[in-house]
Amino acid sequence: MSAESRPITLITGASAGIGAALAHEFAANGHELVLVARREQALNMQADAIAAKGHARPTVLRMDVARVDAARDIAEALSQRGLEPEIVVNNAGFGLLGTADKLSRSEQLAMIDLNVRALTDLSLAFIESIKRRRGGILNVASVAAFLPGPGMAVYYATKAFVLSFSEALGHELKERGVRVTVLCPGPVATEFQARAGMTGNVFPPLLTPTAERVAREGYQGLKQGRRVVVPGTANKLVTMLVRFVPRKILLDLTALHQRSRDRGA
C-alpha cells in the first residue's frame, strides 16, 4: 500500500457485543473504520447506527477471519479502496463451556484457530503500515487469561496466549512508536454467553461492566499506551489476587464456578 492510502481502524468481530461497542467508541473519537465479521446484515446495522450519529459510515467487510487466507483477502480489499490500517482491533473470538473431553474436538480446534492463529495473523499482517503511522494494536483477551480454566480449558488457554503474545509484541514494537494493548474484560452481557453454552445470569453485578464501558476503557488504554487494561475494580482485584493464591486452589475454585455455569445450571 502506498503512503497516500487513508489510515483506518480495522475491527474484527464488530457485529455485536464488545466489538460493536468498540466500533462506536472509535467512531466517536474520529476514526475511520473498517468493520469485519461474518454477518453482513448485522455489520450494516452497526455501520448505519454509527452514521446516524453523524460519524463517517464505516466500510463493511463480510469475512470469516478464521479462514487461513483472511488476512490476505482483507489486505486486498483495503488496497482496492485506498485504505491501510493504522490501528488493528482483534476482537473476534468465542468460548465453549464444558470439559475438554466432552466438547467437540473440532469446535475446540476452531476456537484455537480463531482466538489464537487468526489474532496472531492479523496482529502481524499490517505491521508495516502500523509502524509507518505509529499506530497500535488492541487485542481482546479476558480475565480468564490470568487463570487456569477447568470447565473451559481450551478457551482459558487461548486467552492466556493472547495476553502473553500481546505483552511481548508490545515490548518488541514500542521503540517503533507502536502501542500494543491487551484488553481483559470480565464477563459482559453479550452474545458470547449464549455461544459458549452458558445459561442464566450467574455473575455478580460488580463483575459485569457494560460492553460500552469495556470499549471506553480499552480505547483509552490504547491511546495512553497501557500494556494491559482490566475494566472494573472487582476484576482488577481478581487479577491481582491470583498471583498470591496457590495454583491448586485456583483450579478447584475455577472448576467449581464453571460447574455452576454449565448448561441447565
Backbone hydrogen bonds, N-H to C=O, Kabsch-Sander energy under -0.5 kcal/mol:
donor,donor_aa,acceptor,acceptor_aa,energy
5,S,2,S,-1.6
6,R,82,G,-2.9
8,I,84,E,-2.0
9,T,32,E,-2.7
10,L,8,I,-0.6
10,L,87,I,-2.7
11,I,9,T,-0.5
11,I,34,V,-2.5
12,T,89,V,-2.3
13,G,36,V,-1.2
14,A,36,V,-1.5
16,A,13,G,-0.5
19,G,16,A,-0.8
20,A,16,A,-1.2
21,A,17,G,-2.2
22,L,18,I,-2.7
23,A,19,G,-1.9
24,H,20,A,-2.1
25,E,21,A,-2.1
26,F,22,L,-2.9
27,A,23,A,-2.4
28,A,24,H,-2.2
29,N,25,E,-0.9
29,N,26,F,-0.6
30,G,27,A,-2.0
31,H,26,F,-2.1
34,V,9,T,-2.3
35,L,59,T,-3.0
36,V,11,I,-2.7
37,A,61,L,-1.5
40,E,38,R,-1.1
43,L,39,R,-2.1
44,N,40,E,-2.7
45,M,41,Q,-1.9
46,Q,42,A,-1.9
47,A,43,L,-2.7
48,D,44,N,-2.6
49,A,45,M,-2.1
50,I,46,Q,-2.3
51,A,47,A,-2.3
52,A,48,D,-2.3
53,K,49,A,-0.7
53,K,50,I,-0.9
54,G,51,A,-2.0
55,H,50,I,-1.5
59,T,33,L,-2.5
61,L,35,L,-2.9
62,R,60,V,-0.5
63,M,37,A,-2.6
63,M,61,L,-0.7
65,V,63,M,-0.8
67,R,64,D,-1.9
70,A,67,R,-1.8
73,D,69,D,-2.2
74,I,70,A,-2.7
75,A,71,A,-2.5
76,E,72,R,-2.2
77,A,73,D,-2.3
78,L,74,I,-2.5
79,S,75,A,-2.4
80,Q,76,E,-2.2
81,R,77,A,-0.8
81,R,78,L,-0.7
82,G,79,S,-1.4
83,L,78,L,-2.6
84,E,6,R,-2.2
86,E,8,I,-3.2
87,I,8,I,-1.5
88,V,136,G,-1.9
89,V,10,L,-3.5
90,N,88,V,-0.6
90,N,138,L,-2.2
91,N,89,V,-1.1
97,L,196,A,-3.0
98,G,151,G,-3.5
102,K,99,T,-1.5
103,L,99,T,-2.0
108,Q,104,S,-2.0
109,L,105,R,-2.2
110,A,106,S,-2.0
111,M,107,E,-1.8
112,I,108,Q,-1.8
113,D,109,L,-2.2
114,L,110,A,-2.2
115,N,111,M,-3.0
116,V,112,I,-2.1
117,R,112,I,-1.7
118,A,113,D,-2.7
119,L,114,L,-0.9
120,T,116,V,-2.4
121,D,117,R,-2.8
122,L,118,A,-2.7
123,S,119,L,-1.7
124,L,120,T,-1.5
125,A,121,D,-2.3
126,F,122,L,-0.6
127,I,124,L,-1.3
130,I,126,F,-2.2
131,K,127,I,-3.0
132,R,128,E,-2.5
133,R,129,S,-1.9
134,R,131,K,-1.2
135,G,130,I,-2.8
136,G,86,E,-1.7
137,I,179,R,-2.5
138,L,88,V,-2.7
139,N,137,I,-0.6
139,N,181,T,-2.5
140,V,90,N,-2.6
141,A,139,N,-0.7
141,A,183,L,-3.4
143,V,185,P,-2.3
145,A,142,S,-1.9
146,F,143,V,-2.0
147,L,144,A,-1.6
152,M,149,G,-2.7
156,Y,152,M,-2.6
157,A,153,A,-1.8
158,T,154,V,-2.3
159,K,155,Y,-2.0
160,A,156,Y,-2.0
161,F,157,A,-1.8
162,V,158,T,-1.9
163,L,159,K,-2.2
164,S,160,A,-2.4
165,F,161,F,-3.3
166,S,162,V,-2.4
167,E,163,L,-2.2
168,A,164,S,-2.2
169,L,165,F,-2.9
170,G,166,S,-2.4
171,H,167,E,-1.7
172,E,168,A,-2.0
173,L,169,L,-2.0
174,K,170,G,-1.3
176,R,173,L,-1.8
177,G,174,K,-1.6
178,V,173,L,-1.6
179,R,135,G,-2.1
181,T,137,I,-2.7
182,V,227,R,-2.1
183,L,139,N,-2.8
183,L,181,T,-0.6
184,C,182,V,-0.5
184,C,229,V,-3.5
190,T,188,V,-1.5
193,Q,190,T,-0.9
194,A,190,T,-0.5
195,R,191,E,-2.3
196,A,192,F,-2.2
197,G,193,Q,-0.9
197,G,194,A,-0.7
198,M,193,Q,-2.7
199,T,261,R,-0.9
202,V,200,G,-0.9
207,L,204,P,-1.9
208,T,205,P,-1.6
214,V,210,T,-2.3
215,A,211,A,-2.5
216,R,212,E,-2.4
217,E,213,R,-2.6
218,G,214,V,-2.3
219,Y,215,A,-2.6
220,Q,216,R,-2.4
221,G,217,E,-2.3
222,L,218,G,-2.1
223,K,219,Y,-2.4
224,Q,220,Q,-2.1
225,G,222,L,-1.2
226,R,221,G,-2.8
229,V,182,V,-2.5
236,K,232,G,-2.2
237,L,233,T,-2.3
238,V,234,A,-2.0
239,T,235,N,-2.2
240,M,236,K,-1.5
241,L,237,L,-2.7
242,V,238,V,-1.9
243,R,240,M,-1.1
244,F,241,L,-2.0
245,V,241,L,-0.9
250,L,246,P,-2.0
251,L,247,R,-2.5
252,D,248,K,-2.2
253,L,249,I,-2.7
254,T,250,L,-2.7
255,A,251,L,-2.4
256,L,252,D,-2.2
257,H,253,L,-2.2
258,Q,254,T,-2.6
259,R,255,A,-1.9
260,S,256,L,-1.2
261,R,257,H,-0.8
261,R,258,Q,-0.8
262,D,258,Q,-0.7
262,D,259,R,-0.6
265,A,262,D,-2.3
